Structure formats: C-alpha cells, structure tokens
Amino acid sequence: MMDRIASVARLIAPMDEYFEQYVLLLPEQRKAVAHGAAAAGAELITCGYHRCAFALGPTEVLKVAKGRQGCLANQRERDLWASAPTAWRRFLMPIHAASADGRWLVMRRSPRLPPEDWFAYVPTGEASPDYPLWPAVPEELIGATGDPENLHNWGMLRGRPVMIDYA
C-alpha cells in the first residue's frame, strides 16, 4: 500500500511551486494526474484548492497535498482525529494513516451526502423536528472543524452523516 501511496503522491509533487500560485488544475494537468493515478491503481476523485483526493479502492481515499496549505489541512484532520473525544469521532470519517509532514493521509471512503438528502441534515449542533435525520453535533466540534455547514464536506457512514473534510 505504501508504494501505491508514494506513486500517487509523486503525481502532485512536481507541481508544488505551481500550486502555491495557481490552485486549480488545468484540464491537461487533470488528465495527466488522472492517467498517472490509474497507472498506480488509484482513481482521481477530485482536486480542490489545496488537495487532490484519490480512491484507493472501494473503502479508502488518499488525500494528497498540493502545497503548504494542503499539508496543513492534512495535519489538521490527522490531529483532530487523533485527539477527538469518543463523542466527536462518530461525526468524523476515520483516518487510517497519515504522513508526519502532512503530504498525504488515508481516510475511509464513503459516498457523499446525497444532494436530495441535504435538507434532511442541517449542521446546527442540535436535533430539530424539522430535520429529524440530523444528529446533535457537539457545539465544540462544529467550532473545531473547517466548514461544517458546507454539505459537500459530509458523507454517509453506516447510515449516518460524517464529515469527510474537516480541515
């Protein structure tokens, strides 16, 4: 597995300086990264401003930092997962492994929260009769995460919503 992680992470490494100035992949870069990922046995899922996410199979996602901000995001997620009280962990997608420098992390993979369910889940910190599917998220956890109100940052794990991006 470490060989595959290293192969995929190298696809982004030569672009670090570029990504410090230009955060989005150009179409030809995206195509090259997707092709390289496929050759390494992974699938490019998406590239955001600071990280690219790759499927390592049906159960794991590899998040690779594009530059310094991406490393910091991976470190924040890794540290929050490692220090989270048990009550918080049920709202966070589990992290399986991470590099010490924040270059990459491996997280459990799950489907994103489906858009048709977005209005059933509202991250307000408390359960509501209007949104019966939403579990009460601890107020402190909402403050500790990057953007919990962005429903693109949520996925489903065992039938409940969990944050898949909590940097």
C-alpha positions as CSV (number, residue, x, y, z in Angstrom):
1,M,0.0,0.0,0.0
2,M,2.8,2.4,0.8
3,D,4.2,2.0,-2.7
4,R,0.9,2.9,-4.2
5,I,0.6,6.0,-1.9
6,A,4.1,7.1,-2.9
7,S,3.3,6.6,-6.6
8,V,0.1,8.7,-6.4
9,A,1.7,11.4,-4.2
10,R,4.5,11.8,-6.7
11,L,1.9,12.9,-9.3
12,I,1.3,16.1,-7.4
13,A,4.9,16.6,-6.0
14,P,6.4,18.2,-9.2
15,M,3.6,20.8,-9.2
16,D,4.0,22.2,-5.6
17,E,5.5,25.5,-6.7
18,Y,2.8,25.9,-9.3
19,F,0.1,25.2,-6.8
20,E,1.3,27.8,-4.4
21,Q,0.3,30.4,-7.0
22,Y,-2.5,28.7,-9.0
23,V,-4.7,26.4,-7.0
24,L,-6.8,24.7,-9.6
25,L,-5.7,22.0,-12.1
26,L,-5.7,23.0,-15.7
27,P,-7.5,20.5,-17.9
28,E,-4.3,19.0,-19.3
29,Q,-2.9,18.6,-15.8
30,R,-6.0,17.0,-14.5
31,K,-5.9,14.5,-17.4
32,A,-2.2,13.7,-16.7
33,V,-2.9,13.3,-13.0
34,A,-5.9,11.0,-13.6
35,H,-3.8,8.9,-16.1
36,G,-0.9,8.6,-13.6
37,A,-3.3,7.7,-10.8
38,A,-4.9,4.9,-12.9
39,A,-1.4,3.5,-13.7
40,A,-0.7,3.4,-10.0
41,G,-4.0,1.6,-9.3
42,A,-5.9,4.6,-8.0
43,E,-8.7,6.9,-9.3
44,L,-8.7,10.7,-9.2
45,I,-11.9,11.7,-7.5
46,T,-11.5,15.4,-7.2
47,C,-9.0,18.2,-6.8
48,G,-9.8,21.1,-4.6
49,Y,-7.9,24.3,-3.9
50,H,-5.3,22.6,-1.7
51,R,-5.6,18.8,-2.0
52,C,-6.4,16.1,-4.5
53,A,-8.5,13.1,-3.5
54,F,-7.9,9.6,-5.0
55,A,-9.8,6.4,-4.5
56,L,-7.5,3.6,-3.4
57,G,-10.4,1.1,-3.9
58,P,-13.9,0.9,-2.5
59,T,-13.0,1.6,1.1
60,E,-10.2,4.1,1.2
61,V,-9.4,7.6,-0.1
62,L,-5.9,9.2,-0.3
63,K,-5.8,13.0,0.1
64,V,-2.6,14.4,-1.3
65,A,-1.5,18.0,-0.5
66,K,-0.8,20.3,-3.5
67,G,1.4,22.6,-1.4
68,R,1.9,24.1,2.0
69,Q,-1.8,24.8,2.7
70,G,-2.7,21.2,1.7
71,C,-0.1,19.9,4.1
72,L,-1.6,22.0,6.9
73,A,-5.1,20.7,6.0
74,N,-4.0,17.1,6.2
75,Q,-2.2,17.8,9.5
76,R,-5.3,19.5,11.0
77,E,-7.5,16.5,10.0
78,R,-5.0,14.0,11.3
79,D,-4.6,15.9,14.6
80,L,-8.3,16.4,15.1
81,W,-9.0,12.7,14.5
82,A,-6.2,11.6,16.9
83,S,-7.3,13.9,19.7
84,A,-11.1,13.7,19.2
85,P,-13.1,12.5,22.2
86,T,-15.2,9.5,21.6
87,A,-18.4,11.6,21.3
88,W,-16.9,13.5,18.4
89,R,-15.5,10.6,16.5
90,R,-18.9,9.4,15.4
91,F,-19.2,12.6,13.3
92,L,-15.7,12.3,11.7
93,M,-14.7,10.0,8.8
94,P,-12.0,7.7,10.3
95,I,-8.3,8.3,9.3
96,H,-6.3,5.2,8.7
97,A,-2.9,6.6,8.1
98,A,-1.1,9.9,7.6
99,S,2.4,11.2,6.8
100,A,4.1,13.1,9.6
101,D,4.7,16.1,7.2
102,G,1.1,16.3,6.1
103,R,1.9,15.4,2.5
104,W,-0.8,12.7,2.4
105,L,-3.4,11.0,4.5
106,V,-5.6,7.9,4.0
107,M,-9.2,8.1,5.1
108,R,-12.1,5.7,5.0
109,R,-14.1,6.2,1.8
110,S,-17.9,6.6,1.7
111,P,-20.5,8.1,-0.6
112,R,-21.1,11.9,-0.2
113,L,-24.2,13.0,1.5
114,P,-26.7,12.8,-1.4
115,P,-28.0,16.3,-2.5
116,E,-31.6,15.0,-2.3
117,D,-30.9,14.5,1.5
118,W,-29.3,17.8,2.1
119,F,-32.4,19.4,3.6
120,A,-32.9,16.5,6.0
121,Y,-29.5,17.3,7.5
122,V,-28.6,20.7,8.9
123,P,-25.4,21.0,11.0
124,T,-26.9,23.3,13.7
125,G,-25.5,21.5,16.7
126,E,-28.9,20.3,17.9
127,A,-31.5,17.9,16.7
128,S,-34.6,19.5,15.2
129,P,-38.2,18.3,14.5
130,D,-37.8,19.9,11.1
131,Y,-34.7,17.9,10.4
132,P,-35.2,14.6,12.1
133,L,-32.3,12.8,10.5
134,W,-29.7,15.2,11.8
135,P,-27.9,14.0,14.9
136,A,-26.9,16.5,17.5
137,V,-23.4,17.6,16.7
138,P,-21.4,18.8,19.7
139,E,-21.0,22.6,19.5
140,E,-17.3,22.4,20.2
141,L,-16.8,20.1,17.2
142,I,-18.6,22.5,14.9
143,G,-16.1,25.2,16.0
144,A,-13.1,22.9,15.6
145,T,-13.8,22.0,12.0
146,G,-13.2,23.9,8.8
147,D,-16.6,24.4,7.3
148,P,-19.2,22.0,8.8
149,E,-22.1,23.9,7.2
150,N,-20.9,23.1,3.7
151,L,-22.8,19.9,3.0
152,H,-20.3,19.0,0.3
153,N,-18.0,18.2,3.3
154,W,-20.3,15.4,4.5
155,G,-20.6,11.8,3.6
156,M,-22.5,8.8,4.9
157,L,-21.0,6.0,7.1
158,R,-23.2,3.2,8.3
159,G,-26.4,5.2,7.6
160,R,-25.3,8.4,9.4
161,P,-23.7,11.6,8.3
162,V,-20.0,12.1,8.9
163,M,-17.6,14.9,8.0
164,I,-15.3,13.8,5.1
165,D,-13.5,17.1,5.0
166,Y,-12.9,18.6,8.5
167,A,-9.7,20.6,7.9
